[in-house]
Each structure stands twice: as C-alpha cells, then as structure tokens.
C-alpha cells in the first residue's frame, strides 16, 4: 500500500510539473522591445510587448497602398505614438530595428505628424514573419500622397520590426 501511495505521489508531482511547464511555454512571445531613453523614474530601460499587449491599445485601421503591394490593403494596429507615450519616450530620435538587423533612424516629428501604426494585421489576417510581420510600421500613405509617397518615406516603413531604441 505504501508503494502505491508513493507511486501516486510521483505521478501527481509529474503531472503538476507538466502543467507548470505548459504554463511557462504557453506564454505569448515578445514581438517588440523598446529600449533606451525611456521611463526616467525607473531603473528599467527596456520594455517588452507581446501581440496581446499591443492589442490592448486603441487600434487604428489604414486602408492604403504602398510600393510592396499591388492594390490597397487594410492595416490594423496601435499608433506608434501611443506605444512610445506608454513607456515615457523622451527623445526626438528613434532607431527602428528589423529581425534581419536592418536599421533606420527616424525623428519623432514624423511619428507626431503622420501617425504611423504598428500594423499587426493585413486585410484581417495576423501578419507572420513570412508576410512582413509580426509588425510593420505603416504610414497612411494615401492620406498624405505628396508628403509621404515622394519623399523617401518608404525607408521608414520597416517590416518585421522587433526593436525601437529611443536615442538621447
């Protein structure tokens, strides 16, 4: 009987560990990290976001064309300005970094003026790495055709965005 009790206890511990491991691995992946000159009152200089975190912000939809698609697409995501405000970004300069380490520097003035979104959805489908996701910095190009389409703004429309560095 003691052997059976011991065996039951071992099985219970095993099942508990399996359930705990599933909980650990079931957490959502981090898709965006913002670091640098943020949260001046905290010692933390890096904030991670999951897709679920980003979806809690107000969502905006831009139906627009761009040079990489042949017809207008509908992109959905939070305003980059809202995300930066949430981490108390305090600098006029940003560095955006893609999964392949492509980098582009951008002034905060463009974020304020043109209101780009961190698009996570393209025509109602959650974007994956294969289709320029999980995040694509999308400007409302059709709303500002002269200002955005003809001035090199494509440089800033970084897809597979993974990191934003708030520079000093």
N, C-alpha and C positions, 0 to 999 in steps of 0.2 A: 504494500500500500504506500509506503514511504517513497518507493521508487516511482510509482505512478504520480504521486504528488510532485516529486522533483521534476519529472518529465513534463507535467502540465505547466509548472512554473517556467521551465526552459522555453516551452512553446509560447507562453504568454509574453515573456521577455522578447523573444524573437519577433513575434507579431507587433509588439509595441515599437521595436526598433525599425521594422519595415515601414510601419505607418509614419514614424517620425522622419525617416529618410525620404518618404514620398512627399511629406510636407516641405522638407527642405528643398527638394528638387522641383517641386511644383511651383515655386515662386517664379514670378514673371521676370524675364530677362531685362537687364538695364539696356535701354536703347539710346540714351542721351546722357552725357556728363557735361556739366557746366562747372568750370573752374576759373581760378584767377582772382581778380579783384571783386569779390562778392561777399555778402554777409559780414559787414565790418564789425559787428558786435560779437561774432562767434569766432572760435579758432578754426572752424571748418572752412576750408577754401575749395571745397568740391561738393557738388550736389548731383546725385544720380536720379534719373527719371525712367520709369517704365512706361509702356504704352498706356496702361491704365492711369498712371499719374497724369500724363498729358491729356487724356480724355476727360479729366475732371475740370479742366479749364474750359471757359466758353469756347465753343467751336465755330469756325467760320468756313464758309464754302466759297471757293473761287472757281467760276467756270471761265477758263481761259485757254488760249493757245500758247504754244511755246515752240522753239525750234526742234524739239526732240519728238514731237507728236504731230500727226498729220491732220488732226481735227481738234476742236475744243474738248477738253477734259474737265471734269468736275473734281476739284481737290478739296479735301477737308482737313482741318487741323486748327490748333490754337494759334493765336498771334504770337510771334516771336517776342514782341514787346511785353506781353503778359508773362511769359515764362521768365524773361530777364528781370522783370519787376519783382517776381516772386522770390528771386534769390538776391535781390538788392544789388544788381549790377550797377556799378558806379563809374564806368569809364566810357568815353566816346568811341573806343576802338575795340573791335572784336576780331578774333581769328576763328574761322569755321574749319572743321577738320572732318574729312570723309573717312570711310572704312579703309580705303586704299591709301590713306595719308595725304590725299590731295588737300591743300590748304588755300584759303583765300582770306584776305583781310578786308574788313568792312567797317565803315563808320556807322555809329549808332544813328546818325541823322537819316540814313536810308531806312533803317528799321522804323523810325518815327514817321517819316514822310510817306513811305509806300506800303507799310503794314504787311510785310510778308508773313506767311503762316508756316508752321512746321507741319507740312502735309504728311499724313499717315494713311490717307485713303485716296485712291484714284478711281473715279467712277464707281464709288460704293464698295470697292474692294480694298481690304487692308493690304498695304504695299509690303512686299518682301524684298530682301536684298536683290533677288533676281530681277525685280521690276522697279529698281531705283529707290527702294525703301531701306529700312523701315521709315526713314524720314527724308523728305525732300523739301528744301527751303523754296517755297513757291511765292512769287510775286503776282499781283493781279495785273498781268501784262496788258490785257485788253482794256483795262481801266485807264491806263496811262501809256497809250501806244507810242507817242513821241518820246516821252521821257524814259521809258523802260525798254522798248524794243530796239532802239537805235543807239544806245549809249553804252554798250558793253555790259548790261545788267545780267546777261547770261552767265557771266563769270561768277556771280554771287549765288546763282541758283544751284547750289551744291546738293547733289543727291547722295544717298547713303550717309547722311550726316550722322556723326556719332559723338562729336565733341564741340563745345563752344568755349573758347578761352576769352575771358574778359581781361583785356590788357590794361596796364596802368598808363 
